[in-house]
Amino acid sequence: MKSQDAASMLENVRNICLALPEAVEHIDGFGHNTFKVNGKSFVISGESDKGFSLSFKSDRETQEILLQKGHFFKTPYIGQHGWVSIQNPAGEDWDELTDLLQEAYLRAAPKRLVKQWSELHKK
């Protein structure tokens, strides 16, 4: 995978995550782009010889459903806490990923931000 593709995917992740209230981007000690709210990580992205990878906070129920799809896998080291990853997401995955990243944010955000988000996105 070309770094240009990874840069494009990171830009998608950045646009989704930084649109969320009080979300910030941080580069961790391993060079991963980590998105946090209130000091808690909810999305981690990186690039390796396998290409672009994206990991996000989930609950165990959602994790099990995603793992059955085949293109998601348990995140190494933190998968036992519900984290899920995807390698080199294709174009059609981004609608679902947007929802999953927003859900990850809501799992990490303090109650006041969850309430604010919920009020803004009532259907």
C-alpha positions in Angstrom: 0.0 0.0 0.0 1.3 3.4 -0.9 1.8 6.0 1.9 -0.4 8.3 -0.2 -3.3 5.9 0.4 -2.5 5.7 4.1 -2.4 9.5 4.3 -5.8 9.7 2.6 -7.2 7.2 5.1 -5.7 9.1 8.0 -7.3 12.3 6.7 -10.7 10.6 6.6 -10.2 9.4 10.2 -9.0 12.9 11.3 -12.1 14.5 9.7 -14.4 12.1 11.5 -12.8 12.3 14.9 -11.9 15.9 15.1 -15.5 16.9 14.2 -16.5 15.4 17.6 -16.7 17.8 20.6 -13.4 18.2 22.5 -11.7 15.4 20.5 -7.9 15.9 20.1 -5.2 14.2 18.1 -2.0 13.0 19.7 1.0 11.1 18.3 1.9 8.4 20.8 5.3 7.0 21.6 5.0 4.4 18.8 4.2 7.0 16.1 0.4 6.2 16.0 -2.2 8.9 15.6 -4.3 8.6 18.7 -7.6 10.4 19.0 -8.7 11.2 22.6 -11.5 12.8 24.5 -11.1 13.9 28.1 -7.7 12.1 28.1 -9.2 8.7 27.0 -8.2 7.1 23.7 -11.1 6.1 21.4 -9.3 5.7 18.0 -5.7 4.7 17.1 -4.4 4.6 13.6 -1.0 3.6 12.2 0.9 2.4 9.2 3.0 -0.7 8.9 4.4 -2.9 6.1 0.8 -4.3 5.8 -0.6 -0.8 5.2 -2.9 1.4 7.1 -4.6 0.1 10.3 -7.4 1.5 12.3 -8.3 0.5 15.8 -11.3 1.7 17.9 -12.9 1.3 21.2 -16.0 -1.0 21.2 -18.0 -3.1 23.5 -17.7 -6.9 23.5 -21.1 -7.4 21.8 -20.2 -5.1 18.9 -16.7 -6.6 18.8 -18.2 -10.1 18.4 -20.5 -9.0 15.6 -17.6 -7.2 13.8 -15.2 -10.2 14.1 -17.8 -12.4 12.3 -17.5 -10.1 9.3 -14.0 -11.3 8.5 -12.3 -8.0 7.7 -12.2 -6.9 11.3 -9.9 -8.4 13.9 -9.2 -8.1 17.6 -6.7 -5.4 18.3 -3.4 -6.8 19.6 -2.8 -6.2 23.3 -6.1 -4.3 23.9 -8.6 -6.5 22.1 -9.6 -8.1 25.4 -11.0 -4.7 26.4 -13.3 -4.7 23.3 -11.0 -2.9 20.9 -11.4 -3.8 17.2 -9.2 -3.2 14.2 -9.4 -3.1 10.4 -6.5 -3.2 7.9 -6.7 -1.0 4.8 -10.4 -0.2 4.9 -12.0 -0.1 1.4 -14.1 2.8 0.2 -17.4 1.1 1.0 -16.3 0.6 4.6 -16.2 4.3 5.5 -20.0 4.8 6.2 -19.9 2.0 8.7 -16.6 3.2 10.1 -17.9 6.6 10.6 -20.7 5.2 12.8 -18.2 2.9 14.6 -15.8 5.8 15.3 -18.6 8.0 16.6 -19.7 5.1 18.8 -16.1 4.7 20.1 -16.1 8.4 21.0 -19.3 8.1 22.9 -17.8 5.2 24.9 -14.8 7.3 26.0 -16.5 10.7 26.3 -17.7 12.1 29.7 -21.5 12.1 30.3 -21.9 15.8 29.5 -20.4 15.4 26.0 -22.5 12.2 25.4 -25.6 14.3 26.4 -24.5 17.2 24.1 -23.9 14.8 21.2 -27.3 13.0 21.7 -29.2 16.3 21.8 -27.5 17.4 18.5 -28.2 14.1 16.8 -31.7 13.3 17.7 -33.6 11.7 14.9 
